[in-house]
Amino acid sequence: MPDLSVQLAGLKLANPTMTCSGTCGYAFEYADFMDLSRLGAFVTKSITREERKGNEPTRIVETRAGMLNAIGLANVGLDRFLAEKVPLLEKMPCPVIVNVAGHSYDDYLETCSAMTSTGCVRAVELNVSCPNVSDGLTFGTHPGRLKELVAEVKKVLPAKPLIVKLSPNVEDITLTARGAVEGGADILSLVNTFTAMSIDIHKRRPRLANVTGGLSGPAIKPIAVHMTSRVYRNVARHAGVPIIGMGGIQTWQDAAEFILAGATGIGIGTALFVDPATPNRIVDGLSAWLEKQGVERLTDLVGALELPGDEPRKTPYP
Ligand SMILES: Cc1cc2nc3c(=O)[nH]c(=O)nc-3n(C[C@H](O)[C@H](O)[C@H](O)COP(=O)(O)O)c2cc1C
C-alpha cells in the first residue's frame, strides 16, 4: 500500500483530503453520507465572533460548470460554536481545522484566541476574503495588510498551525502569498471563490439577491491549478510552507494535478454537493495511481510538475 500520509506544519494527516470550509457545515451533517474516518481532515464553516444569519435568499445558483454562492458567512457565532459544536467535534474520527472569518482585527483576534483552549481544534484557517468594516477593503487582497493581520493572529495563537486562505480576486496571488508567509503563516490554502455574477434574462435581474457571489466548482479548476503552481514555485517552496490546493476538485485526477503543481493537501468543496463521498473516492484513486507508478509516498509527487527550463529529471518516469 502506498503511503498517502502528509505533514502540514507538524500536523500529520493520514491522507491529503480535506473538506472545503462552508461546504459541509460543522461535520456531523455529513456523517451519514461520507466516511469521516477516511478524511485527512475536516474543515468547518467560517466562524465569526457574532452569530450571523447571512444574506437573503437566493443565496446559491447553479452555473454551467459550477456554483455561485453568496451565503454571507451565515454561522452560529463563537459562543454557540464553543458550547454546541466543539463537544461534537471532539468526537470526530479525523483531525479538525476551524475556519475563522472577521470584519475587524478584533473579530479575528478574539475568535482565534478562543481556539487556543479547544483541544480538538488542530489548526486554524483564516478566511481573509472579507471586507474590513472600518474601510470596506478586503483583508486578503493587500499584501501589507494581510501580513499585519497574520502577524497579529500568530501572537494570540502561537501554538497551533495557522493556515491562511488566499483570495484569487487579486492581480498577482504570489504577492499576497508572500505577505501571508512574511506575517508568519504556517500553511497556505488556495483558492477561495472568484467574484462573479449571473443574470436572469427574463427578469433582467441578478440571480443572486446579493447581486454578486463566489464562483466555485469545475469552472475554476484550471485557474486554481495555475495559481497553486505559481505560489508553490515563487513563494511556498523556498519558504518551506506547505499548500492546501482547492478549486473544482471532483476526481483523483484533479487532485493529482494540484499535487504535481505543489499542493500537499487537497480541499474538496462543491463536489460534495454532487457526491458527499468524493474525498473517499479520491483517496482510493490516488492510492491506485501511486501503486501503478511504483511511487511509495504521495509526498514524492508534491511539486513534481516539470516545466520548460526546469533541471532535467535524474530518474526516468515510471
Ligand atoms: C456554498 C459555499 C460556501 C462557502 N463558504 C465558505 C466559508 O464560509 N469560508 C471560506 O473560507 N470559504 C467558503 N467557501 C469557499 C470554499 O471553501 C472553497 O474555497 C471554494 O468553493 C473552492 O473549492 P471548490 O471549487 O471545491 O468548491 C464556500 C464555498 C461554497 C460553494
PDBQT file of the ligand as one rigid body, heavy atoms in Angstrom, charges set to zero:
ROOT
HETATM    1  C1  LIG A 401     -21.694  27.136  -0.577  1.00  0.00    +0.000 C 
HETATM    2  C2  LIG A 401     -20.286  27.554  -0.272  1.00  0.00    +0.000 A 
HETATM    3  C3  LIG A 401     -19.977  28.158   0.938  1.00  0.00    +0.000 A 
HETATM    4  C4  LIG A 401     -18.659  28.543   1.224  1.00  0.00    +0.000 A 
HETATM    5  N1  LIG A 401     -18.379  29.106   2.445  1.00  0.00    +0.000 NA
HETATM    6  C5  LIG A 401     -17.103  29.404   2.776  1.00  0.00    +0.000 A 
HETATM    7  C6  LIG A 401     -16.777  29.876   4.070  1.00  0.00    +0.000 A 
HETATM    8  O1  LIG A 401     -17.637  30.013   4.956  1.00  0.00    +0.000 OA
HETATM    9  N2  LIG A 401     -15.460  30.162   4.339  1.00  0.00    +0.000 N 
HETATM   10  C7  LIG A 401     -14.468  30.001   3.404  1.00  0.00    +0.000 A 
HETATM   11  O2  LIG A 401     -13.291  30.259   3.723  1.00  0.00    +0.000 OA
HETATM   12  N3  LIG A 401     -14.744  29.524   2.164  1.00  0.00    +0.000 NA
HETATM   13  C8  LIG A 401     -16.034  29.223   1.832  1.00  0.00    +0.000 A 
HETATM   14  N4  LIG A 401     -16.308  28.708   0.594  1.00  0.00    +0.000 N 
HETATM   15  C9  LIG A 401     -15.221  28.511  -0.392  1.00  0.00    +0.000 C 
HETATM   16  C10 LIG A 401     -14.726  27.060  -0.385  1.00  0.00    +0.000 C 
HETATM   17  O3  LIG A 401     -14.212  26.713   0.894  1.00  0.00    +0.000 OA
HETATM   18  C11 LIG A 401     -13.651  26.817  -1.468  1.00  0.00    +0.000 C 
HETATM   19  O4  LIG A 401     -12.544  27.650  -1.223  1.00  0.00    +0.000 OA
HETATM   20  C12 LIG A 401     -14.171  27.088  -2.887  1.00  0.00    +0.000 C 
HETATM   21  O5  LIG A 401     -15.518  26.712  -3.001  1.00  0.00    +0.000 OA
HETATM   22  C13 LIG A 401     -13.344  26.377  -3.975  1.00  0.00    +0.000 C 
HETATM   23  O6  LIG A 401     -13.391  24.981  -3.869  1.00  0.00    +0.000 OA
HETATM   24  P1  LIG A 401     -14.480  24.065  -4.661  1.00  0.00    +0.000 P 
HETATM   25  O7  LIG A 401     -14.480  24.519  -6.091  1.00  0.00    +0.000 OA
HETATM   26  O8  LIG A 401     -14.035  22.648  -4.461  1.00  0.00    +0.000 OA
HETATM   27  O9  LIG A 401     -15.820  24.326  -4.012  1.00  0.00    +0.000 OA
HETATM   28  C14 LIG A 401     -17.637  28.321   0.273  1.00  0.00    +0.000 A 
HETATM   29  C15 LIG A 401     -17.946  27.716  -0.941  1.00  0.00    +0.000 A 
HETATM   30  C16 LIG A 401     -19.248  27.322  -1.226  1.00  0.00    +0.000 A 
HETATM   31  C17 LIG A 401     -19.538  26.648  -2.548  1.00  0.00    +0.000 C 
ENDROOT
TORSDOF 0
